[in-house]
Amino acid sequence: MTRVQTEYQLWLQDPAVDEQTKQELQAIREDEREIEDRFYKDLEFGTGGLRGVIGAGTNRINVYTVGRASQGLAQYVNGTGAANPSIVLAYDSRHMSPEFALESALVFAGNGIKAYLFQTLHATPQLSFAVRYLGATAGVVVTASHNPPEYNGYKVYGADGGQLVPEFAEQVIDHVQSINTFDKVKKLSQQEAEAQGLLAWLGEDVDQAYIQAVTAVSQNPDVIKEISDDFRVIFTPLHGAGNIPVREVLKAVGFEQVRVVAEQELPDAQFSTVKSPNPEEREAFTLAIAQAKAWNADIIIGTDPDADRMGAVVKDPNGEYVVLSGNQSGAIIVNYLLSSMKERGTLPANGVVIKTIVTSEMGAVIANHYGIPTLNTLTGFKYIGEKMSQFEKTGEYTYLFGYEESYGYLAGDYARDKDAVIAAMLIAEAAAYYKKQGKTLYEVLQELYESFGYFLEKLESRTLKGKDGVEQIGRMVEAWRTNPPTEISGTRVIAVEDYAQGINGLPRENVLKFKLEDGSWFCLRPSGTEPKIKFYFAVQGTTGPKAAQQLDGIIQYVLNRVDG
């Protein structure tokens, strides 16, 4: 009997597996391919936690694989020596999210760890905040971000409110891998957990504390209130957790004219109005743009299902709504935040902006204009959060803003993960502030290009599925490593940064970045969660057309070599 068939039969016979799950497995008994896909491996608990298709089986996310992950995390937490260990849990609008969160809480309770559980869906940044606010030992959020509706996931946070960096995530992984049977998972019933004080339900007080922390970062509330009658915002939470906190924050800082896309307002685990609940994609804004045109809105804001990513749409001179890239929104917020702080006299002498190595340099150039340095981290907001916690202890820098090109932003030090709620507040505030000066955000962006250079970026990717695909991606990166280009479109390659060797004190990661003489660069980065390799391209030109020409030349060279 193969490993697949052995595991399949074990699940059917295990008394710890419920009847409904067994019926689901019985229904596929004639489908060998489906059985193999569900059981050929264990769903991997990686540095980002779990993420997978919902369903029965070892290679699926379900109450059993979630219970196993929670038992591993519980063992890790109990090994930290914390006197009164506790874990905060939040969940988004996806299928099985409340069930997975409760299952986890009861496993933590079964291990003597107090579980704080939100009663309704909450945003990922609210979880990050709550871990810090409650002084908890760890946190868990049940979400698969903007993945398709059949997915869910499980992300783990440390006591600082940030996602676990590899050093600590690997310790959790070791504990999870040590649990090879479900009978090793300790669990209380909900009634037992509540009676023993090991399950506590979080209420309005934590929510209000979070709202206050976000609105404290507002730069120009007086301007907002002055212009609020003449400033219109369309907001879509894309069926996710951003609906309530974004609206509450916008209202708290003075925005009166805010309309929500009704078809996308309420939680919907199928995300039935969009192909993908991803504010990086224009298609996700189809309904919002139609509503904005009818109402003549100044800005459109969208958040993903767990409200850690924010996308903005603004009007160009022709009155058409244009989706800003993550790099463009980031540059606008950097400029607005730092200029406002300078104007108010609150810009600290040791301030710092933090971004990732694949994020545009435009924000760094703008920050430098205000005398503020920019630090780079590896891709993933956990590394930005790690730097924040480091500076909180050392006082070397005062953190002002962190962001990544994939629509993740955070200002203020109340959390350690990207926050679409504060990003929504700041981009709307910037739009209102500049409208009072007679400018749209699109016009502000053009002014920034004219002042600091025309920065253009693009992301391409290639998906190569299966074991062969993973190996092919590995060979591809190695080929670029051993045979790097010396020139592209007549421009010299002046540096190759191999992050697998450890660059600038950063952790080792299989990423290559090629820098050109004219300030352009491109980067090869295999995904850590998917059988995919991403190619990041960035240029800096003296004019828009010249920058576009530079960008096209680099993209054509790289993809011809990749696909050739």
CORSUL-V531974 format. One record per backbone hydrogen bond with DSSP energy under -0.5 kcal/mol. NH is the residue of the N-H (numbers start at 0). CO is the residue of the C=O. Records with the same first field share a line. If there is no record, write none. Layout:
# CORSUL-V531974
NH: CO ; CO
This chain:
# CORSUL-V531974
5: 1
6: 2
7: 3
8: 4
9: 5
10: 6
11: 7
12: 8
13: 9
16: 13
21: 17
22: 18
23: 19
24: 20
25: 21
26: 22
27: 24
28: 25
30: 27
31: 29
34: 30
35: 31
36: 32
37: 33
38: 34
39: 35
42: 57
45: 43 ; 48
48: 45
49: 153
51: 151
53: 149
54: 60
58: 37
59: 56
60: 52
61: 59
65: 61
66: 62
67: 63
68: 64
69: 65
70: 66
71: 67
72: 68
73: 69
74: 70
75: 71
76: 72
77: 73
78: 74
79: 76
81: 76
84: 81
86: 113
87: 137
88: 115
89: 139
91: 141
96: 93
99: 95
100: 96
101: 97
102: 98
103: 99
104: 100
105: 101
106: 102
107: 103
108: 104
109: 105
110: 106 ; 107
111: 108
112: 107
113: 84
114: 197
115: 86 ; 113
116: 114 ; 199
117: 88
118: 201
121: 90
123: 305
125: 122
126: 122 ; 123
127: 123
128: 124
129: 125
130: 126
131: 127
132: 128
133: 129
134: 130 ; 131
135: 130
136: 85
137: 85
138: 156
139: 87
140: 154
141: 89
142: 140
146: 143
150: 147
151: 51
153: 49
154: 140
156: 138
157: 161
160: 157
163: 155
167: 164
168: 164
169: 165
171: 167
172: 168
173: 169
174: 170
175: 171
176: 172
177: 173
178: 175
179: 177
183: 180
184: 181
185: 183
187: 105
192: 188
193: 189
194: 190
195: 191
196: 193
197: 192
198: 192
199: 114
201: 116 ; 199
205: 202
206: 202
207: 203
208: 204
209: 205
210: 206
211: 207
212: 208
213: 209
214: 210
215: 211
216: 213
217: 214
223: 219
224: 220
225: 221
226: 222
227: 223
229: 226
230: 227
232: 256
233: 298
234: 258
235: 300
238: 263
239: 236
240: 304
242: 239
244: 240
245: 241
246: 242
247: 243
248: 244
249: 245
250: 246
251: 247
252: 248
253: 250
254: 249
255: 253
256: 227 ; 230
257: 255
258: 232
260: 234
261: 259
263: 260
264: 261
265: 261
267: 238
270: 267
273: 270
277: 275
278: 276
280: 277
283: 280
284: 281
285: 282
288: 284
289: 285
290: 286
291: 287
292: 288
293: 289
294: 290
295: 291
296: 291
297: 231
298: 231
299: 312
300: 233
301: 310
302: 235
303: 308
304: 276
306: 303
309: 406
310: 301
312: 299
313: 321
314: 297
315: 319
318: 315
321: 313
323: 311 ; 321
328: 324
329: 325
330: 326
331: 327
332: 328
333: 329
334: 330
335: 331
336: 332
337: 333
338: 334
339: 335
340: 336
341: 337
342: 338
343: 339
344: 340 ; 341
345: 340
346: 340
347: 345
350: 347
351: 397
352: 372
353: 400
354: 374
355: 402
356: 376
358: 355
364: 360
365: 361
366: 362
367: 363
368: 364
369: 365 ; 366
370: 367
371: 366
372: 350 ; 370
374: 352
376: 354
382: 379
383: 379
384: 380
385: 381
386: 382
387: 383
388: 384
389: 385
390: 386
391: 387
392: 388
393: 389
394: 390
397: 349
398: 396
399: 351
400: 351
401: 409
402: 353
403: 407
406: 403 ; 404
407: 403
409: 401
411: 399
415: 160
418: 408
419: 306
420: 306
422: 418
423: 419
424: 420
425: 421
426: 422
427: 423
428: 424
429: 425
430: 426
431: 427
432: 428
433: 429
434: 430
435: 431
436: 432
437: 434
438: 433
443: 439
444: 440
445: 441
446: 442
447: 443
448: 444
449: 445
450: 446
451: 447
452: 448
453: 540
454: 452
455: 453 ; 538
457: 536
459: 534
461: 532
463: 461 ; 530
468: 464
469: 465
470: 466
471: 467
472: 468
473: 469
474: 470
475: 471
476: 472
477: 473
478: 474
479: 475
480: 476
481: 477
482: 478
487: 490
490: 487
492: 485
493: 491 ; 514
494: 514
496: 512
497: 495
498: 496 ; 510
499: 510
500: 497
501: 498
505: 502
508: 498
510: 508
511: 523
512: 496
513: 521
514: 494 ; 512
515: 519
516: 491
518: 515
520: 537
521: 513
522: 535
523: 511
524: 522 ; 533
525: 509
526: 531
531: 529
532: 461
533: 524
534: 459
535: 522 ; 533
536: 457
537: 520
538: 455
540: 453
546: 542
547: 543
548: 544
549: 545
550: 546
551: 547
552: 548
553: 549
554: 550
555: 551
556: 552
557: 553
558: 554
559: 555
560: 556
561: 557
562: 558
563: 559
